Every structure is written in C-alpha cells, then in structure tokens.
Amino acid sequence: MRILGLDPGLRHTGWGVVETEGTRLRFVACGTVDPRTEGAMAERLKDLHDALAEVLRTHKPDEAAVEETFLNKNPGSTLKLGHARGVVLLAPALFGLPVAEYSAKSVKQSVVGTGAATKDQIDMMVRTLLPGCNPPTADAADALAVAICHGHLAGTKRSWSAGRSDAAAIQALAGGRR
C-alpha cells in the first residue's frame, strides 16, 4: 500500500510517500510545499492545493494521513493554519482517497516510542526506518513520520479485521457455535 503523509502548514506543508507491505516500509519520495507568503489568502491556498494535487498525480497513493494541529496562542495563526489544514484534508479526498488523522503525540509514539520526542529524534528515526531517505526539511521528515504512523496503525487494524473475518468464517462453517 502506498501512503501519503502530510504535515499541514500555510507557509510550509511537508509531504512524504511510503510503501508498506506487511511490516516492511519503503521510502518513495518526500518534499515540502511552500506557497507564496504574500497575496490574497485564496491564492495562497490555491497554490497549496495545486502543489498537493501534483504530488497526488505523480505518486498515486492509496491512502493519506494528516497530522492534527494544535491550538496556537495567537488566534490569527490558528485560523490561518486551519485554512491550510482544510486544503490538506480536501486535496486527497478529491482524489478519492481515504484520509486518516493522527495527533502529534500518536505520530511521535509510533515512530520514536515516546509522545514527547523532539524534531531531531523524529528525523533520526525516520532516516533509520526508511533507509535511503534524506528529508530536505523538518516538515518533510514530519510528513514521513505521519505516513509511517499510518502504515503501522492501519496495518494493525487491517490484520485485526482480517482476523475477525477469519473467526467469523470459521464460526459460520462450524454452524454458528463457538
């Protein structure tokens, strides 16, 4: 399965693509979208959308995962981040992809093992888990971490669901008795 991880921001949105097969991870690509910093908000958001649409067309992911945002002390910054987050959630949905959301703490725990991990620790673990990747920015490394988190958690959910399906099939074959 090919997963697009996204770390939303109006100034810098990180993206990272990984492939998962069972518990194996493979790095595909990563980068950062840097919309213009001046101009009307609508044009800046369009820049973000257009760049993400190109990433989606180029890398053809099966699913997307987005890091949830936290509230800033500055209400204006929080609102602007919310606008960017809306575009980041919408772009993969327009391509028909399921979009999962993960808290920063969940991403850190999944990749580093602690919800209090630093940016440097995340970067180091992303490079360890995805040999050959060299994220150009912390935002790209964070996006890869989101994709890794989704790969781990979604894979576990799929395995669990498959196990339940097998149990249901066995129960049906046994005439509904346990």
N, C-alpha and C positions, 0 to 999 in steps of 0.2 A: 504494500500500500504506500502511496506517495502522499506525504503530509506537508502542507504549507503552514508554517508557524509565523505569527505576526505579533509584533510589539508596537502598538499604536502610538503615534505622536504627530502633532501638526508640523513640527519642524523636521523631525526625523522619525520615520517609521521603518523599523527593521523587519526583514523578511528572511525566512530560511526554509529550504526544502530538504526533507529527508525521506528515505525509503525504509520501510520496515518489512521484515519477513520473520515472523515469529518474534524472537527477542533480539534479532540482529538489526542493527541500524547502519544505514549508509548515507553519507553526505552526498547531496546532489548540487546545491547551489545556495548562495545567500547574498544579501546586499542590503542597502538602505535607500529608501525613497526620501528625497529631500525636496519637498515642494518649495516653490518660491516663498520668500519671507515677507514680501511686500505685495500690495494689491488687495483686491476685494476677497473676503473670506470665501465666497462662492468659487472664485477662480483658483484659490489655493487648494480647496477641497477637490475641485475638478482635476488639478494636477496630481493629487494623491490618488484619486480614483483611476485616472488614465494609466499611471505608472503601475498600480496594482493589477489592473486588467492585463497589462502587457506581461507581467510576471505570471499571471494565471494562464494566459495563452501559451507562453513559452514553455512552462514547466508542467502543465496539465496535472495538477494534484487531484487526488481522490477525495481528500478531506482538508479542512482548515481548522486551525486552533488559534485563538486570540487570547492574549493576556488581559485580564481585567485590570481596570485602572483604579487607583486610589484617589481620594479627595485631596486636593492641594489646599493650602491655607488661603491662596488667592482665588476667589470665586471666578474671576475672569479667565484665569489659566485653566481652571477646572472645566469651564464651559467650552473653551477652545479645544481642549483635549477630548471632551465629549463629542464635539463635531467630528474630529478626526476619527475617533473610535467608531462612530456611526458609519463612516465611509469604509473603514477597515472591516466591519462586520458585513456591510452590504455587498462589497465587491465580490467575495467568494460566493455569497448567496445568489447573486445574479448569474453566476456560472453554474448554479445548481448543486453546489457543494454543501454538505452538512458542515456547520460551524460550531465548534465547541469553545467554551470559555473556561479559563483556569485562573485562579488567583495567583498573585506573585509568590505567595508563600507555598502554594502547591507546586508551582514550577520549580522553585528552589529546592524543596524537599525531594522532588522526583529526580532532579539532576545531581544535586550536591549531597543530599541527605539531611539537610537542615534548612528550616524555613528562614533562618537568619543569615544565609550565605551572602557574601559580598559579590560585587560585579567581577572582581578578579577571580574568585573561586568559580563562578559560573563559567567565565571564559575558559579557565583551565580545564574544567570538567567537560565542556562542550568539545574542546580540542582532543581530549582523551577519548571520549565516547565516539567521536566522528573523525577517525584518522584521516589526515589529508586536508581537513578544512582549516581555513585561516580567515576567520571573520574579519572584515575590514573595519568594523566599528563595534562598540559595545551593544548597540541596538540590534545589529545582525546576530551577534552571539546570543542575545536575549531571545530573539525570534527562533533561533535554532533550539534553544532550551525549551521554548514553548512547544515546538514540534516534537522534541524528544519526550517531553512530559505526556503529550497526547498519544504518542506511539506506545509508551509504557501503559498508560491508564486505559486507552481504548483497546489495546491488545488484551489486557487483563479482562476487561468487560466482555470482549468477543469470546475469549476462552471460557469464561464463566457461563455465558449464554449458550455456547455450544455444548458445554457440559450439561446444562439444564435440558437442552433439546435432546441430547442423548438419553438422559434419565427419563424424559417424557416418552421417548420412543420405546425404551426398554419396558417402562410401565405399561404402555399400550400393548406391547407384544405379550406381556405377562397377564393380560386380561384386566388391567387396572389395579392389580394387587401389588402391595409393596412387600 
